[in-house]
Amino acid sequence: MPVRIGLLLPRSTDYPAMGFDILDGLRTHLHLLGILDPQLITENIGFGDDQQLSYAKAEKLLLQDDVQLLIAYSNIQNAEPLYQMAQSSGRAFLFLDTGMQTATIDKIPNNWFLNLQGIDTCFRLGQLAGEGERNVMMANSFFDAGYRGSLFATKGLDLTGGAVSGNYVSTHKISEFTIDRYLELLNENEPQAVIANFSIYLTDLFLKELKNKGESATPFPFYCSPFMAEETLLTKCDFPTGTFHTIVPWSSSVENEAQHLFLTTIREQKNKTANLFHLLGWEAAIAVNHLLNNGPQSLANWSFESPRGKVTFDSVTQSSYAPLYKGIIVPDIDGKCVLEIEEKLEVTKEEHQQNWTQKQEEMSSGWKNNFLCT
């Protein structure tokens, strides 16, 4: 009997192939790992913001399709209603998570998060931006401000003695998008750096406005959130003037044996350039193979080699952590944005637990979508 795996996959306007890429990464790597003909049963959960729908789809996969484990693209808060189902069924749930939200309740056994460490990167960015006790402006999109990136960037900023000198939040409506208020805040507060927290189409709008306004809009260094520097997104964006630092969970320019196999396999078998969603599926295959062979609680303190380096599942947070990569966004020969990696940043268990054991007492944002799903 073939291995049966259930998947709750989202849709995304900005990343329309998100679900397909996750599935391709999973299937191709399972095949390399010797799981040759898995039965992958998928259910669409839209933007992931309807928790009742996700629960019903997960229940159907367990009871009707009798899957052996379940994979879901989900942030922590949308995953929480499914925790009890994993424990009561005795099956593992593996959540693929960008890491831009914090928990509201404790995790329970059999629930694991394969994590791209969004809040970890934002925390490190805050530390970089605040070096020398600088005054820093926070520039956020209306969408990104609803997640926890800005909160953890501020925590990192506070740790270095830096201070927030102003807050700009853009609209999410294309027809109304402007940075006029951002320019006013630059003149009023005289910051020494800018933390820019954007993603999806809002990154392109922000960078385009910066370019249109010229050097007066970019007089200080920018510290860009990880998904503002997502490589496939950057290829669509014109580079403005200025200096744009970032920290990301992965880049296609990282060099190691696992990365070479990953990039080559996706290119040759799928005729695509590998992206973050291929990576999540690829890594999920490794975790799935381990869970099938060793049981639903076997990921505790277990590590594996990934295209982004050594990935470890922490037994306390039930979430993974891995190295991060410091880089800079620069123009390519056509004037588009491209990411250049400068340095590998190791993450310790203690650093991981410091961020991922924090809880959010209440939901203060109307954005309940799984991150990048709009």
C-alpha positions, 0 to 999 in steps of 0.5 A, a space after each residue: 500500500 502506498 504512503 498516504 500523505 494529506 496536504 492543506 495547501 493555500 492559494 496566493 495571488 502574488 505567488 499563484 504557483 505556491 501550492 504547486 511548488 510545495 508539492 513539486 519539492 515534496 514529491 521530487 525529494 520523496 522519490 529521491 529518498 526512496 518513497 517512489 509512489 506516494 499518494 498525495 491527497 491535497 485540499 485547498 484552504 484558500 488564504 488560510 484565514 478560515 479556521 473552520 474550513 481548515 479544520 473540516 479539510 484536515 478532518 476529512 483527510 484523517 477520517 475519510 482518506 486515512 492519511 498517515 500524516 498531514 502537512 499544512 502551509 500555515 502560520 502558528 495561529 491558524 495551526 492552533 485549532 488543529 493541535 488537538 486533532 493531531 494528538 487524538 489521531 496519533 498522527 504527526 502534523 507538519 506545518 510549513 511556516 514563514 515564521 511571521 506570527 507568534 503563538 497564543 497557546 502551548 503546543 501539544 505533542 505530534 505538532 511540528 513547525 518547519 519554520 523559515 524564521 521570519 521573526 528571527 530575521 526581523 529581530 536580527 535586522 533590528 539589532 543591525 539597524 540600531 547599532 550605534 544607538 541610532 534613531 530608526 524609522 519603521 516603514 511598514 506596509 498595511 499588510 506586513 504591519 499586521 504580523 509580528 515582524 515589526 514587533 521583533 525588529 523593535 525588540 532587536 532595536 531596543 536591545 542595541 540602544 536604538 530608538 524608533 523615531 517614526 512610524 510609516 504604514 502604507 496603504 495596501 490599495 494600488 491606486 492610493 499608494 504613496 510615500 508622501 507621509 514617509 517623506 514628511 516623517 524623514 524631514 520631521 524626525 531625521 532618522 539615521 536608518 530605516 527598517 522596511 517591512 514589506 512583502 508581496 506586491 507592496 514591495 514593488 510599489 514601495 521601491 518604485 515610489 522610492 525610485 520616483 522620488 530620487 535620492 531624497 527618499 533614500 538618504 539613509 541605509 535600509 534594513 529590509 525584512 526577509 520576504 521583501 528580499 525574496 528572490 523571485 519577487 526582487 526580479 520584478 522590482 526596479 532598483 532605486 538609489 540607496 543601500 538596502 541590507 537584509 537578512 534572509 532564511 535562504 538564497 539560491 546562491 548559498 553553496 553546499 552539497 544539499 543545495 546543489 542537489 536541490 537546485 539541480 533536481 528542480 531545474 531538471 525535473 520541473 524546468 523551474 528555478 527553485 524558490 522558497 516554496 520548493 524549499 519548504 516542500 523539499 525539506 518537508 520530504 526529509 521530515 516526512 521520511 523520518 516521521 514515517 520511520 520513527 513515529 510522530 514525536 521523533 523530530 525532537 532535537 533531530 537535525 538534517 542537512 538542508 540547502 540552507 544549512 543544518 536544520 534542527 527541530 527544537 523539543 521545547 518549541 516543536 519548531 525548526 531553526 537553521 542558519 540565517 544569511 545576511 545580504 544586500 540588495 543591489 541592481 543587476 545589469 538591467 536595473 532590477 533588484 538582486 540579492 547578494 549574500 555576504 555572511 552566514 549567521 548561525 542561530 543557537 538553540 537559546 536564541 531560537 527559544 528566546 523568540 519562539 517561546 514568547 506568546 501573543 496574548 490576543 490577536 490585535 490585527 485583522 490580518 488572519 491570512 497565512 503569510 504571503 497569501 492574499 
